[in-house]
């Protein structure tokens, strides 16, 4: 059954696949609690809720037995000209939430046909699930020093989707080895020193947080460092040696929006709210909203 599901997942465009048994993630839970206590989640107060469910999916999905983890490559060779606003690669195309959810639901229906009576739920960044921890538990890779899930063959430019079901399956071995070694390129390259020694991120300083989740003005001490980054930041992934062999995604929905490639700085500066919603409807950029996006444009250009 494991191999049959894996084959179907590959047909649906997933590049990585693994299955882990449902259990409490005590070690990752301890790290989460320390991160919250230190205030490193900044304004993401939703991270304080449902802590028990984040650690133990058995509380999130009663009767659950297996966590299916699937990764989908989103990498694009994206090199904007100097002095042109920059978007994080994950937001270049259509919103990944819907794309992964739709395909994982197709996978769930496939499993139900193979094994009648199965029940399950799909999760893609919108519920209290520790996706990277489960990806590591399912053998997809290790959590690097920049807190990203890294795979030796695929790097870290991929989305993670979770499918939790109520039957036991053949389980993959967890990723036991850390291949970061003595490398500290991500820590050294981070312009705001947001990457901490314990493989966590101080969101108060992270340019991704400051330009996406943050609802306030970007602090003056980081505004200059955020220059030209008007939605997210890829620096810690770009310098990672494991991404040097990253290949282009084959998912058409992840192809860059033409406006992102073609708009000039002046066009972004003069963007109306109506234009914003026309361009980014169905895009992850909607997360910042028009007000947050234009704040980034003004701060960054």
C-alpha positions in Angstrom: 0.0 0.0 0.0 2.9 2.4 0.8 4.4 2.1 -2.6 1.0 2.4 -4.4 0.3 5.6 -2.5 3.8 6.9 -3.3 3.4 6.2 -7.0 0.0 8.0 -7.1 1.6 11.0 -5.2 4.3 11.2 -7.8 1.7 11.2 -10.6 0.1 14.2 -8.8 3.3 16.1 -8.9 4.8 15.5 -5.5 8.6 15.2 -5.5 9.0 13.9 -2.0 7.0 11.4 -0.1 7.1 9.6 3.3 4.9 8.2 6.0 5.3 8.4 9.8 3.4 6.9 12.7 1.2 9.2 14.7 2.9 10.0 18.0 3.7 13.0 20.2 6.6 15.1 18.9 8.0 15.8 22.4 11.4 17.1 21.3 9.9 19.5 18.8 7.3 20.4 21.3 9.9 21.5 23.8 11.6 23.6 21.1 8.2 25.2 20.2 7.5 26.1 23.9 11.0 27.7 24.3 10.5 29.6 21.1 7.1 31.0 22.3 8.4 31.8 25.8 11.3 33.8 24.3 8.8 35.8 22.2 10.4 34.8 19.0 7.0 34.3 17.3 6.5 38.1 17.5 3.0 39.0 16.4 2.0 35.5 15.4 -0.1 35.0 18.5 -2.0 32.1 16.8 1.1 30.0 17.4 0.3 30.2 21.1 -3.0 28.4 20.6 -3.5 24.6 20.3 0.0 23.8 21.5 -1.0 20.3 22.5 -2.5 19.6 19.1 0.6 20.9 17.4 2.7 18.4 19.3 0.3 15.5 19.1 -1.8 15.0 15.9 -3.8 12.3 17.7 -5.6 15.2 19.5 -6.1 17.0 16.2 -7.5 14.1 14.3 -9.1 11.5 16.8 -8.4 7.9 15.7 -5.4 8.9 13.5 -2.7 6.4 13.0 -0.5 7.6 10.1 0.9 10.9 8.9 1.5 11.0 5.1 3.9 13.8 4.2 4.4 15.0 0.6 6.7 17.7 -0.8 6.3 19.6 -4.0 9.2 21.6 -5.6 8.5 25.2 -6.3 11.9 26.4 -7.4 12.3 28.9 -10.2 15.5 30.5 -11.5 14.5 34.0 -10.5 17.1 36.8 -10.7 15.5 40.2 -10.8 17.6 43.0 -12.2 19.4 45.2 -9.7 17.3 47.8 -8.0 14.0 46.0 -8.9 11.7 44.8 -6.1 12.1 41.2 -5.1 9.5 38.5 -4.2 10.2 35.3 -2.4 10.1 32.4 -4.8 7.3 30.6 -3.1 5.0 33.6 -3.9 5.9 33.9 -7.6 2.9 31.9 -8.9 -0.4 30.8 -7.6 -1.2 30.2 -3.9 0.3 26.8 -3.0 -2.3 26.2 -0.3 -5.0 25.4 -2.7 -2.8 23.6 -5.2 -1.4 21.2 -2.6 -4.8 20.7 -0.8 -6.6 19.9 -4.0 -4.0 17.3 -5.0 -3.8 15.8 -1.5 -7.6 15.4 -1.5 -7.3 13.5 -4.8 -4.7 11.3 -3.1 -7.0 10.8 -0.1 -9.9 9.7 -2.5 -7.5 7.3 -4.2 -6.6 5.7 -0.8 -10.3 5.4 0.1 -10.9 3.5 -3.1 -7.9 1.2 -2.3 -9.0 0.8 1.3 -12.7 1.5 1.9 -13.5 2.9 5.3 -10.5 5.1 5.5 -11.0 8.6 6.9 -8.5 11.4 6.8 -7.8 15.1 6.8 -5.5 17.3 4.7 -3.4 20.1 6.1 -1.3 22.7 4.3 -0.1 25.5 6.7 -3.5 26.4 7.9 -3.9 24.2 11.1 -1.8 23.5 14.1 0.5 20.9 12.5 4.4 20.9 12.7 4.9 20.2 9.0 8.7 20.3 9.0 8.9 18.1 12.0 6.7 15.5 10.4 8.7 15.7 7.2 11.8 14.8 9.2 9.9 12.0 10.9 8.8 10.6 7.6 12.4 10.6 6.2 12.1 13.6 3.8 15.1 15.4 5.2 16.5 17.2 8.2 15.8 20.6 9.7 18.7 22.8 8.8 20.3 25.6 10.7 18.0 28.1 9.0 15.0 26.1 10.3 14.1 24.9 6.8 13.5 21.2 5.9 16.4 20.2 3.7 16.6 17.2 1.4 20.0 16.0 0.0 18.7 15.6 -3.5 16.0 18.4 -3.7 17.3 21.1 -1.4 14.7 23.2 0.5 12.6 24.9 -2.2 9.6 22.8 -1.7 6.2 23.0 -0.1 5.0 20.4 2.5 1.5 19.0 2.6 0.2 16.6 5.3 -2.5 13.9 5.1 -3.4 12.3 8.4 -5.4 9.0 8.1 -6.9 6.4 10.5 -5.1 3.3 9.4 -1.6 1.9 10.0 0.7 1.7 7.0 4.4 0.9 6.3 6.4 3.6 7.9 9.6 5.3 6.5 12.7 5.7 8.7 13.1 9.2 10.2 15.9 11.3 8.8 18.5 10.6 11.5 21.5 12.5 10.1 22.1 16.2 9.9 24.1 17.2 6.8 24.6 20.9 7.7 27.9 20.0 9.3 30.0 23.0 10.2 28.5 25.2 7.5 27.1 28.5 8.8 26.5 30.3 5.5 22.8 30.9 6.3 23.6 32.5 9.7 26.3 34.7 8.2 24.2 35.7 5.2 21.0 36.7 7.1 21.1 40.5 7.0 19.2 40.9 10.3 20.8 38.1 12.3 17.4 36.5 12.7 18.7 32.9 12.5 19.4 31.6 16.0 22.0 29.0 17.1 19.3 26.5 18.0 17.8 26.2 14.5 15.0 28.6 15.2 14.1 32.0 13.9 13.6 35.2 15.8 10.6 36.5 13.8 11.0 40.0 15.3 14.0 40.3 13.0 13.2 38.0 10.1 12.6 39.8 6.8 10.0 37.2 5.8 8.0 37.9 8.9 8.4 41.6 8.7 7.2 41.8 5.1 4.4 39.2 5.3 2.8 38.5 8.7 3.8 41.8 10.4 0.9 44.2 10.6 2.9 47.2 11.9 5.6 49.4 10.3 8.9 47.7 9.6 11.2 48.8 12.4 13.7 51.5 11.2 16.7 49.3 12.1 15.5 46.7 9.6 13.8 48.8 7.0 17.0 49.5 5.1 18.0 45.8 5.3 14.6 44.9 3.9 15.2 47.2 0.9 13.7 45.9 -2.4 12.3 42.8 -0.6 8.6 43.6 -1.0 7.3 40.1 -0.1 9.4 37.6 1.8 13.1 36.7 1.7 15.1 33.7 0.2 18.6 34.7 1.3 19.1 31.8 3.8 18.0 29.3 1.1 19.9 30.9 -1.7 23.3 30.6 0.1 22.6 27.0 1.2 24.9 24.6 -0.6 22.2 22.0 -0.8 20.2 24.3 -3.1 23.0 24.7 -5.7 21.6 21.9 -7.7 17.9 23.0 -7.4 15.9 22.2 -10.6 13.0 24.1 -12.1 9.5 23.0 -10.9 7.3 21.3 -13.4 4.1 22.6 -11.7 2.6 25.2 -14.1 0.7 26.9 -11.4 4.0 27.9 -9.8 5.2 29.8 -12.9 5.8 33.5 -12.1 3.0 35.9 -12.6 3.8 38.2 -15.6 3.5 41.3 -13.5 6.1 40.1 -11.0 8.6 39.7 -13.9 7.6 42.7 -15.9 6.4 45.5 -13.6 8.8 48.4 -13.0 9.5 49.9 -9.6 7.3 52.9 -10.5 4.4 50.6 -11.4 4.6 48.9 -8.0 4.7 52.3 -6.3 1.6 53.5 -8.1 -0.3 50.3 -7.7 -4.0 50.8 -6.8 -5.9 48.6 -4.5 -8.0 47.4 -7.4 -4.9 46.5 -9.4 -3.5 44.7 -6.3 -6.5 42.4 -6.0 -6.7 41.8 -9.8 -3.0 40.7 -9.9 -2.7 38.8 -6.7 -6.1 37.1 -6.4 -5.3 33.5 -5.9 -1.7 34.3 -4.8 0.1 33.9 -1.5 0.8 37.7 -1.7 -2.7 38.2 -0.5 -1.4 37.3 2.9 0.1 40.7 3.3 -3.0 42.5 2.0 -2.8 45.7 0.0 -1.9 47.9 3.0 1.0 45.6 4.0 2.2 45.2 0.5 2.3 48.9 -0.2 4.1 49.5 3.1 6.8 47.1 1.8 7.0 48.9 -1.5 7.4 52.2 0.2 10.0 50.9 2.6 11.9 48.9 0.1 12.1 51.3 -2.8 
